[in-house]
C-alpha cells in the first residue's frame, strides 16, 4: 500500500466533516441562545435550516445591541480622534478663539475671578501659562495667558489677553475741607490766593498711586494776586500716574474791611444870636468826597454839627 495514498485527503469525506462540525456549532449556539424548556429534550432531528433561522435572529438582536452601544460611544470616539476644543467663559460670554478681557488694576487675575473667567476643554488635559508686560501707563499691566489642551490627536491653544487698566480716579475726602471761605482784603484792597494743595493732598488717596506720588495743581495758582472784592472759585486737581483726575472747588469771598477816607471842611466862625448860644447864620462847609481803596465812592455822608 502506498503510504502517500493513505494520507491523501478525501474531498467528499472532508466536506462531510466540515458540514458536521458546522451543524454541531449551530446546535450549540442555538441551544445556548434558546435553551429548551425545562424537561424537554431537544430533538436530534431538529433541522439545520431551523437552527440557522434561530441563529440568524440571535445575530440580528446582538447586532442591534452593538449598534446602540456604538451610538453612545461614537461621539467620544470621534472627539478622541479630533484636536481638543477650548472654551473660555467670561461672565455670560463664551469664546473659542483668542480674545481680550479688561479688568481694573488691583483686581485678581486668577482663573475664575470676576472679569477674567475660566476655560474648559471637551477632551484632553487643560493647562495655562502667564506672561506679564507693561501696560499703557505706569500702573497698568498686561497679562498674556496661554491656555493649552492636549489629547491623543493633538494640542489646541487659546490666548487670552488680560488688560489691567487703571481707570479709577483718586478719591478726595472733601467733607473735611472748608470749601467756602472769606478772605479780608488789606488796606490797599489787595490779597493773594491761599495754597490749598497741601490740605487737599492730605485727604486724597488712590488705589494704585502712592499719596506722595499724586500730582496736585491749583487754578488760579496759589499766590496769585487779588485786587478787588467779590467772589472767586479756585479749583484744585488731583492726578494719579495714569492721568485719572479728581477735582475739588473752593469758593472764596474777598471782603473789603477798610473804611473809606473823608476830609472835613475847614473851620468856620460866626456870631451867635442874642440871648442864646447858637447861631443861625453859620454855614457849614462841605467835606471832600469820601474815597475807598477798593474803588468804592461814598454815596452819602452826614454832618452832626
C-alpha positions as CSV (number, residue, x, y, z in Angstrom):
1,X,0.0,0.0,0.0
2,X,1.2,3.4,-0.9
3,X,1.5,5.5,2.3
4,X,1.0,8.6,0.4
5,X,-2.4,7.4,-0.7
6,X,-3.4,6.8,3.0
7,X,-2.6,10.4,3.9
8,X,-4.2,12.0,0.9
9,X,-7.4,13.9,1.8
10,X,-10.7,12.7,0.5
11,X,-12.7,15.7,-0.8
12,X,-16.1,14.2,-0.1
13,X,-15.1,13.0,3.3
14,X,-13.7,16.4,4.1
15,X,-16.9,18.1,3.0
16,X,-19.0,15.9,5.2
17,X,-16.7,16.6,8.2
18,X,-17.0,20.4,7.7
19,X,-20.8,20.2,7.5
20,X,-20.9,18.1,10.6
21,X,-18.7,20.5,12.5
22,X,-20.8,23.5,11.4
23,X,-24.0,21.6,12.4
24,X,-22.6,21.0,15.8
25,X,-21.6,24.7,16.1
26,X,-25.0,25.9,15.2
27,X,-26.7,23.4,17.5
28,X,-24.5,24.6,20.4
29,X,-25.2,28.2,19.6
30,X,-28.9,27.8,19.3
31,X,-29.1,25.7,22.4
32,X,-27.2,28.3,24.4
33,X,-29.2,31.2,22.9
34,X,-32.6,29.4,23.1
35,X,-32.5,26.6,25.6
36,X,-35.3,24.1,25.6
37,X,-38.0,24.4,28.3
38,X,-37.4,22.5,31.4
39,X,-37.9,18.8,30.9
40,X,-37.9,19.0,27.2
41,X,-35.0,17.3,25.3
42,X,-34.1,19.0,22.0
43,X,-34.9,16.8,19.0
44,X,-31.9,15.3,17.3
45,X,-33.9,15.7,14.1
46,X,-34.1,19.5,14.6
47,X,-33.4,20.6,11.0
48,X,-30.3,22.5,10.2
49,X,-32.4,25.2,8.4
50,X,-34.4,25.8,11.6
51,X,-31.2,26.1,13.6
52,X,-29.9,28.6,11.1
53,X,-33.0,30.7,11.3
54,X,-32.8,30.9,15.1
55,X,-29.1,31.7,14.9
56,X,-29.8,34.5,12.4
57,X,-32.4,36.0,14.7
58,X,-29.9,35.8,17.6
59,X,-27.3,37.5,15.5
60,X,-29.7,40.3,14.5
61,X,-30.5,41.0,18.1
62,X,-26.9,41.1,19.0
63,X,-26.2,43.5,16.1
64,X,-29.0,45.8,17.4
65,X,-27.3,46.0,20.8
66,X,-24.0,46.6,19.2
67,X,-25.5,49.5,17.1
68,X,-26.9,51.1,20.2
69,X,-23.6,50.8,22.0
70,X,-21.8,52.4,19.1
71,X,-24.3,55.3,19.0
72,X,-23.4,56.1,22.6
73,X,-19.6,55.6,22.2
74,X,-19.2,57.2,18.7
75,X,-19.2,60.9,19.9
76,X,-16.5,60.1,22.3
77,X,-14.6,58.1,19.7
78,X,-14.8,61.0,17.2
79,X,-13.8,63.5,19.9
80,X,-10.8,61.3,20.8
81,X,-9.8,61.4,17.1
82,X,-10.0,65.3,16.9
83,X,-7.9,68.0,18.5
84,X,-9.5,69.4,21.7
85,X,-11.7,72.5,21.7
86,X,-11.0,75.1,24.4
87,X,-13.9,77.3,25.5
88,X,-13.2,80.5,27.6
89,X,-16.2,81.7,29.6
90,X,-16.2,85.3,31.0
91,X,-19.4,86.1,32.6
92,X,-22.2,85.5,30.1
93,X,-19.8,85.4,27.1
94,X,-18.0,82.3,25.7
95,X,-15.0,82.4,23.3
96,X,-13.3,79.6,21.4
97,X,-10.7,81.9,19.7
98,X,-8.1,84.3,21.0
99,X,-9.7,87.2,22.9
100,X,-9.0,90.2,25.2
101,X,-10.6,90.9,28.5
102,X,-10.3,94.1,30.6
103,X,-10.3,94.5,34.3
104,X,-9.4,97.2,36.8
105,X,-5.8,97.2,38.1
106,X,-5.8,95.7,41.5
107,X,-8.3,93.0,40.6
108,X,-7.3,89.4,40.7
109,X,-6.2,87.7,37.5
110,X,-6.7,84.2,38.9
111,X,-8.7,82.0,36.6
112,X,-12.4,82.2,37.6
113,X,-12.0,85.7,39.0
114,X,-14.6,88.4,38.1
115,X,-13.9,89.8,34.6
116,X,-11.2,87.1,34.0
117,X,-13.3,84.0,33.5
118,X,-12.1,80.4,33.2
119,X,-11.5,77.9,30.4
120,X,-12.7,74.3,29.8
121,X,-11.9,71.7,27.2
122,X,-14.0,69.0,25.6
123,X,-11.2,66.4,25.8
124,X,-7.6,66.1,27.0
125,X,-5.7,67.9,29.7
126,X,-6.0,71.7,30.1
127,X,-3.2,73.9,31.4
128,X,-2.2,77.6,31.2
129,X,0.8,79.8,31.5
130,X,1.1,83.6,32.0
131,X,3.5,86.3,31.0
132,X,3.3,89.9,32.3
133,X,4.2,93.1,30.5
134,X,3.8,96.8,30.9
135,X,0.5,98.5,30.0
136,X,-0.3,101.9,28.7
137,X,0.7,103.8,31.8
138,X,2.9,103.1,34.9
139,X,0.1,101.5,36.9
140,X,-1.4,99.4,34.1
141,X,-0.3,95.9,33.2
142,X,-1.0,93.2,30.5
143,X,-1.2,89.5,31.4
144,X,-1.0,87.2,28.4
145,X,-2.5,83.9,29.3
146,X,-2.0,80.9,27.0
147,X,-4.4,78.0,27.5
148,X,-3.4,74.7,26.1
149,X,-5.3,71.4,25.8
150,X,-3.7,68.1,24.6
151,X,-5.3,64.8,23.8
152,X,-4.1,61.8,21.8
153,X,-4.7,63.6,18.5
154,X,-3.0,67.0,19.1
155,X,-2.8,70.2,21.0
156,X,-5.0,73.3,20.9
157,X,-4.1,76.7,22.3
158,X,-6.2,79.8,23.1
159,X,-4.5,83.1,24.0
160,X,-6.3,85.4,26.5
161,X,-5.0,88.9,26.8
162,X,-6.0,90.4,30.2
163,X,-5.6,94.2,30.2
164,X,-5.3,95.5,33.8
165,X,-6.2,99.2,33.3
166,X,-6.1,102.0,35.8
167,X,-9.3,104.0,35.2
168,X,-10.1,104.8,38.8
169,X,-9.7,108.5,39.7
170,X,-8.2,109.5,43.1
171,X,-10.6,109.9,46.0
172,X,-10.8,113.2,47.8
173,X,-12.5,113.3,51.2
174,X,-13.8,116.8,50.7
175,X,-16.1,116.6,53.7
176,X,-13.2,117.6,55.9
177,X,-12.3,120.7,53.9
178,X,-13.6,124.2,54.4
179,X,-14.6,124.9,50.8
180,X,-16.3,128.2,51.5
181,X,-14.0,130.9,52.9
182,X,-14.0,134.7,53.4
183,X,-10.7,136.5,52.8
184,X,-10.2,140.0,54.1
185,X,-8.6,142.4,51.7
186,X,-5.9,144.7,53.2
187,X,-5.9,148.5,53.3
188,X,-4.7,148.5,49.7
189,X,-7.6,146.3,48.7
190,X,-5.2,143.5,47.9
191,X,-4.6,139.9,48.9
192,X,-3.3,136.6,47.5
193,X,-5.0,133.3,46.8
194,X,-4.1,130.8,49.5
195,X,-2.3,127.5,48.8
196,X,-4.9,124.7,49.2
197,X,-2.8,121.9,47.7
198,X,-1.4,120.6,50.9
199,X,-4.8,120.4,52.5
200,X,-6.3,118.6,49.6
201,X,-3.4,116.1,49.3
202,X,-3.8,115.2,53.0
203,X,-7.3,113.9,52.3
204,X,-6.6,112.3,48.9
205,X,-5.9,108.6,48.1
206,X,-5.6,106.4,45.1
207,X,-5.9,102.6,44.6
208,X,-2.6,102.3,42.6
209,X,-0.6,105.6,43.1
210,X,1.0,106.3,46.4
211,X,-0.2,109.5,48.1
212,X,3.2,111.1,47.8
213,X,3.3,110.5,44.1
214,X,-0.1,112.1,43.3
215,X,0.1,115.4,41.4
216,X,-1.7,118.4,42.9
217,X,-2.4,121.6,40.9
218,X,-4.5,124.7,41.6
219,X,-6.2,127.2,39.4
220,X,-5.8,130.1,39.8
221,X,-2.4,129.3,41.2
222,X,-1.6,129.8,44.8
223,X,-0.1,133.2,45.5
224,X,-2.0,134.9,42.6
225,X,-2.8,138.5,43.4
226,X,-6.3,139.6,44.2
227,X,-7.1,143.4,43.9
228,X,-10.8,143.6,44.2
229,X,-13.6,142.4,46.4
230,X,-16.0,139.8,45.2
231,X,-16.4,136.0,44.8
232,X,-13.9,133.7,43.1
233,X,-13.7,129.9,42.5
234,X,-10.4,128.1,43.0
235,X,-10.2,124.5,41.5
236,X,-7.7,122.0,43.0
237,X,-7.0,119.0,40.8
238,X,-5.5,115.6,42.0
239,X,-4.0,113.4,39.3
240,X,-2.6,109.9,39.5
241,X,0.1,108.2,37.4
242,X,-2.4,107.1,34.8
243,X,-3.7,110.7,34.4
244,X,-7.0,109.9,36.2
245,X,-8.1,113.1,37.9
246,X,-10.5,114.4,40.6
247,X,-11.2,118.0,41.5
248,X,-12.5,120.0,44.4
249,X,-13.6,123.6,44.2
250,X,-13.1,126.3,46.8
251,X,-15.4,129.4,46.8
252,X,-13.6,132.5,48.1
253,X,-15.3,135.8,49.1
254,X,-13.0,138.7,49.2
255,X,-14.2,141.3,51.8
256,X,-13.4,145.0,51.9
257,X,-12.9,145.6,55.6
258,X,-11.1,149.0,55.4
259,X,-13.3,152.1,56.0
260,X,-13.3,154.8,53.3
261,X,-11.4,158.0,54.0
262,X,-13.1,161.5,54.2
263,X,-11.7,165.0,54.6
264,X,-13.6,167.5,56.8
265,X,-14.1,171.1,55.6
266,X,-12.1,173.9,57.1
267,X,-13.1,175.8,60.3
268,X,-15.9,178.4,60.2
269,X,-16.9,181.2,62.5
270,X,-19.9,183.3,63.2
271,X,-21.9,185.4,65.7
272,X,-24.4,183.8,68.0
273,X,-27.9,185.0,68.2
274,X,-28.8,187.4,71.1
275,X,-29.6,185.7,74.4
276,X,-28.8,182.2,73.1
277,X,-25.6,180.4,72.4
278,X,-26.4,179.3,68.9
279,X,-26.1,180.8,65.5
280,X,-28.5,180.5,62.6
281,X,-26.3,182.3,60.2
282,X,-23.3,180.0,60.1
283,X,-22.9,177.8,57.0
284,X,-21.0,174.6,57.5
285,X,-18.5,173.6,54.9
286,X,-18.8,170.6,52.6
287,X,-16.4,167.6,53.2
288,X,-14.2,166.3,50.5
289,X,-15.7,163.3,48.6
290,X,-15.1,160.1,50.6
291,X,-12.9,157.7,48.8
292,X,-12.2,153.9,49.2
293,X,-9.1,151.9,48.3
294,X,-11.3,149.3,46.7
295,X,-12.7,151.8,44.3
296,X,-16.0,152.5,46.1
297,X,-17.2,156.1,46.3
298,X,-19.3,157.3,49.2
299,X,-22.8,158.0,48.1
300,X,-24.0,159.6,51.4
301,X,-22.4,161.4,54.3
302,X,-23.8,163.4,57.3
303,X,-22.6,166.3,59.4
304,X,-23.7,166.2,63.1
305,X,-22.6,169.7,64.0
